[in-house]
């Protein structure tokens, strides 16, 4: 019986990266990514990811290094979910709605070695890097661009994404994890406490989460999936890797637009999409929508936000103080959410123990907005609450009192918002 213990013969580390080479073998000639006039097959996607991983390695990116990306739902964003771990590095996808100061904090805390930046966010990243303390190592930047890149556009960047793909080796032997517990992804959230916190996810954890998401939502084989959910959102709820597992066609969407969504659903016969709150709200309120003649499955990830919600989870990276506050009772993680469980087992989050504003699925710290308002020289008191919004579901609404020396007429609403 001793021969049945785990060994190189009967055991290998679980990782969702393996879904890609399998997709290239099983679904090789089928379309993998569709974006505007560009279409790749699974064979091409696998080759491009190998070439990119090869280029990352040639730049000195090693196992354990962090590689960040700031981009919308375009093919490079999808490919990086495989190419970065294939190089042995850890992927860090950054929320594109964050400001330069927060992005800078994330890049510094993660010790990111390289950042892939879509051209529409180039100024954001350049500002974020400029906020690094003096004599501090800054990450190298790679530009992701839809169009021809001029020399002036590349100022501050070492290369372009497509150049790295083109110059890479398609025969590159990708670096498999030595242990399934090796880190694969580093995700940040500001939560409700202002400072970004990071959670490390392992190859095994992401493998299991990916399989669970496919099973729980009964995703069929070879679906057509429309990317309405941001891939930076928990790595697209793991559907980035899951779509490779089932040989899907990924329809990439740079910007959420109702007419575009309906056009893509009809054109590509989309069968699945994710029901982020903003997307569902836009679709349900669109009176000019044309009828879709085939069923489209909406994969809702649960309602946005009474008992505390607890998980078994890893600790926050480089933050033992915060970890000790929320990790209790032999490893249980107290999220700060309060929820009810319905008779069918569905858990509905009702609120948080700390104030939070959920705008388009993003958590906004009311305390953080208040702290900025308090820095205004004319403001004495500030209170920020959630206000219903037809597009974002909620947006911050601030109530302020001015210092005694100032009159309300001396400070307008626009001036406060601009500040």
C-alpha positions in Angstrom: 0.0 0.0 0.0 3.0 2.3 0.5 3.3 2.5 -3.3 0.0 4.3 -3.5 1.2 7.3 -1.6 1.6 10.5 -3.8 4.6 10.4 -6.1 5.8 11.7 -9.4 4.1 8.7 -11.0 0.6 9.1 -9.7 0.3 12.8 -8.7 0.9 16.2 -10.2 0.1 19.7 -8.9 -3.4 20.9 -9.7 -3.3 24.1 -11.7 -5.9 25.8 -14.0 -3.1 26.6 -16.4 -3.3 23.0 -17.7 -6.7 23.8 -19.2 -5.0 25.7 -22.0 -2.8 23.0 -23.4 -5.7 20.6 -23.2 -7.9 23.1 -25.0 -5.3 23.4 -27.8 -5.3 19.6 -28.1 -9.1 19.0 -27.9 -10.5 22.2 -29.4 -7.4 23.3 -31.4 -9.2 24.6 -34.5 -12.2 26.1 -32.7 -12.3 29.9 -32.0 -11.0 30.9 -28.6 -11.0 34.7 -28.6 -13.1 37.1 -30.7 -12.5 40.8 -30.5 -13.6 43.2 -33.2 -12.1 41.8 -36.5 -9.6 39.6 -34.7 -10.3 35.9 -34.1 -7.9 33.3 -32.6 -8.2 29.6 -32.3 -7.3 27.6 -29.2 -4.1 26.5 -30.9 -3.1 30.1 -31.6 -4.0 31.2 -28.1 -1.8 28.5 -26.6 1.1 29.4 -28.9 0.7 33.1 -28.1 0.7 32.4 -24.4 3.8 30.3 -24.7 5.6 33.1 -26.7 4.6 35.7 -24.1 5.7 33.5 -21.2 9.0 33.0 -23.0 9.5 36.8 -23.4 8.7 37.3 -19.7 11.4 34.8 -18.8 13.9 36.5 -21.1 13.2 39.8 -19.3 14.3 38.1 -16.0 10.8 37.4 -14.6 11.3 34.5 -12.3 9.2 32.2 -10.1 7.6 34.2 -7.4 7.9 37.6 -9.1 4.6 39.6 -9.4 3.5 40.8 -12.9 0.6 43.3 -12.9 -1.9 44.2 -15.6 -4.2 47.2 -16.0 -6.5 46.6 -19.0 -10.2 46.1 -20.0 -11.6 42.9 -21.3 -9.5 42.5 -24.4 -7.5 39.4 -25.7 -4.2 40.4 -23.9 -6.0 40.5 -20.6 -7.3 37.0 -21.1 -4.0 35.6 -22.4 -2.1 37.1 -19.4 -4.1 34.9 -17.1 -2.2 31.9 -18.6 1.1 33.5 -19.8 2.1 35.0 -16.5 1.8 31.8 -14.4 3.3 29.9 -17.3 6.5 32.0 -16.7 6.4 31.0 -13.1 5.3 34.5 -12.0 2.3 35.6 -10.0 -0.5 37.5 -11.8 -1.9 40.7 -10.3 -4.9 42.2 -12.1 -5.6 45.8 -11.0 -9.1 47.4 -10.9 -9.2 50.0 -13.7 -11.5 52.3 -11.7 -8.8 53.0 -9.0 -7.0 56.3 -8.8 -3.2 56.7 -9.3 -2.5 56.9 -5.6 -4.2 53.5 -4.9 -2.6 51.9 -7.9 0.8 53.1 -6.8 0.2 51.6 -3.3 -0.7 48.3 -4.9 2.4 48.2 -7.1 4.7 49.1 -4.2 3.1 46.6 -1.8 3.2 43.8 -4.3 6.7 44.6 -5.4 5.5 44.2 -9.0 8.4 43.7 -11.4 6.4 44.4 -14.6 3.1 46.0 -15.5 1.2 45.5 -18.7 -0.8 48.7 -19.4 -3.6 49.2 -21.9 -3.0 52.5 -23.8 -6.2 54.1 -22.4 -4.7 53.8 -18.9 -1.1 54.8 -19.7 -1.3 58.2 -18.0 -2.8 56.6 -14.9 0.1 54.2 -14.6 2.8 56.8 -15.4 1.3 58.9 -12.6 1.2 55.9 -10.2 4.9 55.2 -10.9 5.8 58.8 -10.3 4.4 58.5 -6.8 7.0 55.9 -5.8 9.4 57.2 -3.1 12.8 58.5 -4.3 15.5 55.9 -5.0 12.8 53.1 -5.1 12.8 50.4 -7.7 9.9 50.9 -10.1 8.3 48.2 -12.3 9.0 48.1 -16.0 6.0 49.0 -18.2 4.8 47.2 -21.3 2.2 49.0 -23.5 -0.9 47.2 -24.8 -2.1 49.1 -27.8 -4.8 48.4 -30.4 -3.2 50.7 -33.0 0.2 51.4 -34.4 2.6 52.6 -31.7 4.7 55.7 -32.3 8.0 56.3 -30.6 6.5 59.1 -28.6 3.7 56.8 -27.3 6.4 54.4 -26.0 8.0 57.0 -23.7 8.2 55.3 -20.3 7.6 51.8 -21.7 10.1 49.1 -22.5 8.1 47.4 -25.3 4.7 46.6 -26.6 2.6 43.6 -25.9 2.5 42.3 -29.5 6.2 42.7 -29.8 6.7 40.5 -26.8 4.4 37.9 -28.3 6.0 38.0 -31.7 9.6 37.8 -30.3 8.8 34.9 -27.9 9.5 31.2 -28.4 6.5 29.1 -29.2 8.4 26.0 -28.1 8.9 27.4 -24.6 8.5 24.8 -21.9 6.2 26.5 -19.5 7.2 26.5 -15.8 4.9 24.2 -13.9 4.4 24.8 -10.1 6.6 22.6 -7.9 3.7 22.5 -5.5 -0.1 23.0 -6.1 0.1 25.3 -3.0 2.4 27.7 -4.9 0.9 31.2 -5.3 -0.6 31.9 -8.7 -2.6 35.1 -8.3 -2.4 38.1 -6.0 -5.7 40.1 -5.8 -6.2 43.4 -4.0 -9.2 44.9 -2.4 -9.7 48.1 -0.5 -12.7 46.7 1.2 -14.0 49.2 3.7 -10.9 50.1 5.5 -9.1 52.5 3.0 -5.8 50.7 2.6 -5.6 48.0 -0.1 -5.2 44.5 1.2 -3.9 41.6 -0.8 -4.9 37.9 -0.8 -2.7 35.2 -2.4 -4.5 32.4 -4.2 -2.8 29.1 -5.0 -2.8 27.0 -8.1 -4.9 24.3 -6.4 -7.3 26.8 -4.9 -8.0 28.4 -8.3 -8.2 25.0 -10.0 -11.0 23.9 -7.6 -12.7 27.3 -7.8 -12.8 27.1 -11.6 -14.3 23.6 -11.6 -16.8 24.6 -9.0 -17.9 27.6 -11.0 -18.5 25.5 -14.1 -20.4 22.8 -12.2 -22.5 25.3 -10.1 -23.7 27.2 -13.1 -24.0 24.1 -15.3 -21.8 25.6 -18.1 -22.1 23.5 -21.2 -19.3 22.3 -23.5 -18.1 24.8 -26.1 -20.3 27.7 -25.1 -20.1 31.2 -26.5 -19.2 33.5 -23.5 -19.6 37.3 -23.6 -17.2 39.1 -21.3 -19.4 41.7 -19.6 -17.8 41.0 -16.2 -14.4 42.7 -15.7 -11.6 40.1 -15.8 -9.9 42.1 -12.9 -12.9 41.1 -10.7 -11.6 38.0 -9.0 -10.1 37.0 -12.3 -13.5 37.0 -13.9 -14.9 34.7 -11.2 -12.3 32.1 -12.6 -14.1 31.9 -15.9 -10.9 33.1 -17.5 -9.5 29.6 -16.9 -12.9 27.9 -17.0 -13.7 28.9 -20.6 -10.5 27.1 -21.6 -11.6 24.0 -19.7 -14.8 23.8 -21.7 -13.4 25.0 -25.1 -15.5 28.2 -25.1 -15.4 31.0 -27.6 -14.6 34.2 -25.6 -16.2 37.3 -27.0 -14.2 40.2 -25.7 -15.8 43.6 -24.9 -13.7 46.6 -24.2 -16.6 48.8 -23.0 -20.0 48.0 -21.6 -22.5 49.4 -24.1 -26.1 48.1 -24.4 -26.4 48.2 -28.2 -23.0 46.6 -28.6 -23.9 43.8 -26.2 -27.1 43.0 -28.1 -25.3 43.1 -31.4 -22.6 40.7 -30.2 -25.2 38.3 -28.6 -27.0 38.1 -32.0 -23.9 38.0 -34.2 -22.0 35.4 -32.3 -25.0 33.5 -30.8 -23.8 34.1 -27.3 -25.0 31.5 -24.8 -23.5 32.8 -21.5 -22.6 36.1 -19.9 -22.1 37.3 -16.4 -24.8 39.4 -14.7 -22.8 42.2 -13.1 -25.2 44.6 -11.5 -24.4 47.4 -14.0 -24.9 45.1 -17.0 -28.2 43.7 -15.8 -29.5 47.2 -15.0 -28.5 48.5 -18.4 -30.1 45.6 -20.3 -33.3 45.6 -18.3 -33.8 49.4 -18.8 -33.1 49.3 -22.6 -36.4 49.9 -24.3 -35.0 49.7 -27.8 -33.5 46.2 -27.3 -34.1 43.8 -30.2 -35.5 40.4 -29.3 -32.9 37.7 -28.9 -34.1 34.5 -30.6 -31.9 32.1 -28.6 -31.5 31.6 -24.8 -28.7 33.4 -23.1 -27.7 32.1 -19.6 -27.0 34.9 -17.1 -24.4 33.8 -14.6 -25.2 35.9 -11.6 -22.6 35.8 -8.9 -25.1 36.5 -6.1 -26.9 39.6 -5.0 -24.8 42.7 -4.1 -25.0 43.6 -0.7 -28.1 38.7 10.0 -25.2 36.9 10.9 -21.5 37.2 10.3 -20.1 35.5 7.1 -17.0 33.3 7.7 -14.6 31.6 5.3 -11.6 29.4 5.4 -9.0 31.5 3.6 -5.4 32.5 3.5 -4.0 35.4 5.4 -3.4 38.9 3.9 0.0 39.3 2.4 2.5 41.2 4.5 -0.2 42.4 6.9 -0.2 40.2 10.1 -1.9 42.9 12.1 -5.0 43.0 9.9 -4.9 39.2 9.6 -4.9 38.7 13.3 -8.0 40.9 13.7 -10.1 39.0 11.2 -8.7 35.4 11.5 -10.1 33.8 14.6 -11.4 30.5 16.0 -8.8 28.2 14.5 -8.4 29.8 11.0 -11.9 31.2 10.3 -11.9 34.5 8.4 -14.5 37.0 9.5 -15.4 39.0 6.4 -17.3 41.8 8.0 -20.4 40.9 5.9 -23.7 40.1 7.6 -26.1 37.9 5.8 -29.1 35.6 6.0 -29.4 32.1 4.6 -32.6 31.3 2.8 -34.3 27.8 3.1 -32.9 26.8 -0.3 -29.3 27.4 1.1 -28.8 30.7 -0.8 -26.8 33.2 1.3 -27.9 36.8 0.8 -25.6 39.5 2.0 -27.6 42.2 3.7 -25.0 44.6 4.9 -21.5 45.0 6.3 -20.4 45.6 9.8 -18.6 48.6 8.5 -20.1 51.1 6.1 -19.6 50.3 2.5 -20.9 51.7 -0.8 -21.2 49.2 -3.6 -21.0 51.0 -6.9 -21.1 48.9 -10.0 -20.0 45.9 -8.0 -17.0 47.8 -6.5 -16.7 48.4 -2.8 -16.1 52.1 -1.9 -15.0 53.1 1.6 -17.1 55.9 2.9 -14.4 56.6 5.5 -11.8 57.0 2.7 -14.0 59.6 0.9 -14.6 61.4 4.2 -10.9 61.6 4.9 -10.3 63.4 1.6 -13.2 65.8 2.3 -11.7 66.5 5.7 -8.5 67.6 4.1 -10.3 70.5 2.4 -9.5 73.7 4.3 -13.1 75.0 4.4 -14.8 71.7 5.5 -15.4 71.1 9.2 -17.5 67.9 9.1 -18.2 65.3 6.4 -20.5 62.2 6.3 -20.6 60.0 3.2 -23.5 57.6 2.5 -24.7 55.5 -0.4 -27.2 57.2 -2.8 -29.2 55.1 -5.3 -28.0 55.5 -8.9 -29.8 54.3 -12.1 -26.5 53.2 -13.7 -24.0 52.2 -10.9 -26.7 51.1 -8.4 -25.1 53.2 -5.7 -22.8 56.2 -5.7 -21.3 58.1 -2.7 -23.2 61.1 -1.5 -21.5 63.5 0.9 -23.0 65.8 3.5 -20.6 68.5 4.6 -20.6 71.3 7.2 -18.3 74.3 6.6 -16.0 75.9 9.2 -17.5 78.9 11.0 -15.4 81.3 9.1 -17.0 80.3 5.8 -20.5 80.7 4.2 -22.2 78.0 2.1 -22.2 80.3 -0.9 -18.4 80.4 -0.8 -18.1 76.7 -1.7 -20.1 75.1 -4.5 -21.0 71.5 -5.0 -18.9 71.4 -8.2 -15.9 72.8 -6.4 -16.1 70.0 -3.7 -16.5 67.3 -6.4 -13.6 68.7 -8.4 -11.5 68.7 -5.2 
